[in-house]
Each structure stands twice: as structure tokens, then as C-alpha cells.
Amino acid sequence: MSRKDKNAPTVTGTLPSPRLKKVYKDTVLPKLMEDFKYTSVMQAPRLEKIVINMGTGIDEKHLENSIRDLTLISGQKPIATVSRKAISNFKLREGMKIGCKVTLRGDRAMHFLDKLATVVLPRIRDFQGLSPNSFDGRGNYALGLKEQLVFPEIPYDTFDRIRGMDIVICTTAKTDDEARVFLKSMGMPLRDK
């Protein structure tokens, strides 16, 4: 490979720099450093990844539509999840495709978190804030949505059935209190205890 080829710019589908990245650097990071008395910026909690999971059951048509919806929502192609064991009452065999999931990292995760906090959650009917009890003890937050129609990317005319999803926001925080302050500062509408 010649030197010219190495330095040639590559064309990729990159997103513009997320708004939340600037908010994190300018306001959230100094607030966390002051509140928790960190000595290094690497101690402060950061967004590690966001995992979105949709369970569809054993119907192949529902799986295809779920993959289509999750691709539109996340901007990334999901993978199909398979069953680990057979359960005869559910007509489920080991290795059957029963859902899909996608893991967002970096700028895609920041864009999704921004969209979730500013667009999606306010569109939920009778929304009064996120539960403060959904932390796992290690600084990660999980929430469930009952329908995919709250996302503006889902066209109503292609909609065939209501599908819920689980969203797990993984942070580098060591405790739930650090993660709670971090997520509130990033714009997540968490209720007080």
C-alpha cells in the first residue's frame, strides 16, 4: 500500500458531533468533579454504552419488523437474539430467533441519549418522570418502553403491531448516586426519591 493510500480520507457514515458531548465537557464534568471531589477527570462517570433489546417471540414476520423498527430507531443494524434452552410450553426450541438487540457506543450512544431525553420521553402519555429505583447498584440504569411509536422515526403507516423495548444505559459510575447525578445532569428526567 502506498503512502498516498494510507492518508486518503475514508468515506463513512459518520454523525455530526453530538450536542451532549459539549454539554458533558462544559457543564456536567466540572459539576461532577466539584460534587464528588474527584482528583482526575477519568474518575468522573461517562456514558459507556446503551443497549436496546426487543423481544418478539417465535414469529419470523414479527422479528423482521422489529429489526426494521430497531434499525430506524438506533441508526445501526441490530442482531437477532436466540433462545438458550428449549421450553416446550412456549413451543420454543434451543437456538430459535426470539428477538433483536443493538449496542450503541460513542457518538451514536450520545445522540440516542439526547433524543431519548428531549424527544421520546416527553411524547409518552401521562409521563411524570423516570423511576429513581431502576438503578442496578453499579451505576447502570434500565427502563422499558411499552411502544415503539413514541420514536419519531417510526412511520405510522408501516406500523403493524405495538412492540415494547428495554433500554439499558451503562455508565462508568461506581455507585448509583454518581450515576443519578450524571444522568440528571445529562438531561434525563429522573424523579426524586
SVG drawing of the C-alpha trace seen along z (x, -y; Angstrom):
<svg xmlns="http://www.w3.org/2000/svg" viewBox="-51 -25 55 54">
<polyline fill="none" stroke="black" stroke-width="0.4" points="0.0,0.0 1.4,-3.3 1.7,-6.4 -1.0,-8.1 -3.5,-5.3 -2.8,-5.3 -3.5,-9.0 -6.5,-9.1 -9.7,-10.1 -12.2,-7.4 -15.9,-7.9 -18.0,-6.6 -21.5,-7.4 -20.4,-9.5 -22.7,-11.6 -22.1,-15.2 -20.6,-15.7 -23.3,-15.2 -24.7,-18.2 -24.4,-16.2 -20.7,-15.7 -20.2,-19.5 -22.6,-19.7 -20.7,-17.0 -17.4,-18.7 -18.5,-22.2 -21.0,-21.8 -21.5,-18.2 -17.9,-17.3 -17.0,-20.3 -20.1,-19.8 -19.3,-16.1 -15.6,-17.0 -16.8,-19.5 -19.7,-17.4 -17.7,-14.2 -14.2,-15.7 -12.6,-13.7 -8.9,-14.3 -8.8,-13.2 -11.3,-13.7 -11.1,-9.9 -12.8,-9.2 -15.9,-11.1 -18.8,-9.0 -19.1,-8.8 -21.6,-7.1 -20.2,-3.7 -22.9,-2.2 -26.7,-1.9 -28.2,1.5 -31.7,1.6 -33.5,5.0 -36.8,6.1 -38.3,9.5 -40.6,10.7 -41.4,14.3 -41.0,17.1 -42.9,15.5 -40.4,14.7 -42.5,11.8 -42.6,10.0 -38.8,10.4 -38.3,8.9 -40.5,5.9 -38.7,5.5 -35.3,5.5 -36.6,2.8 -38.0,0.7 -34.9,1.0 -32.7,0.1 -34.7,-3.1 -34.7,-3.9 -31.0,-3.3 -29.4,-4.1 -27.5,-0.8 -28.3,2.8 -29.4,5.0 -28.5,8.6 -31.1,11.4 -31.0,13.0 -31.5,16.7 -33.0,18.8 -30.5,20.6 -32.8,23.5 -35.9,25.3 -39.2,24.7 -42.0,26.9 -44.9,24.9 -43.9,21.9 -43.1,24.1 -39.5,22.8 -36.5,24.8 -32.9,24.1 -31.3,21.8 -34.6,20.2 -34.5,16.5 -36.7,14.7 -35.7,11.1 -33.2,8.5 -30.8,6.1 -28.4,3.4 -25.5,1.9 -24.7,-1.8 -21.3,-3.3 -19.6,-6.6 -21.3,-9.3 -24.3,-7.1 -25.0,-6.5 -24.8,-10.2 -27.2,-11.0 -29.6,-8.4 -29.5,-9.6 -30.1,-13.1 -33.1,-12.0 -34.4,-9.8 -34.4,-12.7 -35.6,-15.5 -37.9,-14.0 -39.1,-10.5 -39.8,-10.6 -41.9,-13.8 -44.1,-12.1 -45.2,-9.4 -48.7,-9.9 -49.0,-10.8 -45.3,-10.8 -44.2,-12.1 -40.5,-11.3 -38.4,-8.2 -38.3,-6.0 -35.3,-6.5 -35.4,-2.8 -34.2,-1.4 -30.5,-1.5 -28.7,1.8 -26.3,0.9 -23.3,0.5 -24.3,-2.8 -26.4,-1.4 -30.0,-2.4 -32.7,-0.3 -36.0,-1.5 -38.8,0.1 -40.9,-1.5 -44.3,0.0 -44.5,-1.0 -42.1,-2.0 -44.4,-4.7 -43.0,-7.3 -39.9,-7.5 -40.4,-10.0 -38.5,-7.7 -41.3,-5.1 -43.7,-5.9 -47.3,-5.3 -48.4,-3.8 -45.8,-0.9 -46.7,-0.1 -48.2,3.4 -48.2,4.0 -47.1,2.4 -43.7,3.6 -42.1,2.7 -38.4,2.5 -35.9,2.5 -33.2,-0.2 -30.1,0.1 -27.9,-2.9 -24.4,-1.7 -22.2,-4.3 -18.7,-4.1 -20.1,-5.3 -19.2,-3.2 -22.4,-3.9 -26.0,-4.7 -25.7,-8.2 -22.9,-9.1 -24.9,-7.7 -28.1,-9.5 -26.3,-12.9 -24.7,-12.1 -27.9,-11.2 -29.8,-14.1 -27.1,-16.5 -27.3,-15.0 -31.0,-15.8 -32.7,-12.6 -36.0,-13.4 -35.4,-11.3 -37.9,-11.8 -36.6,-12.5 -36.7,-9.7"/>
</svg>
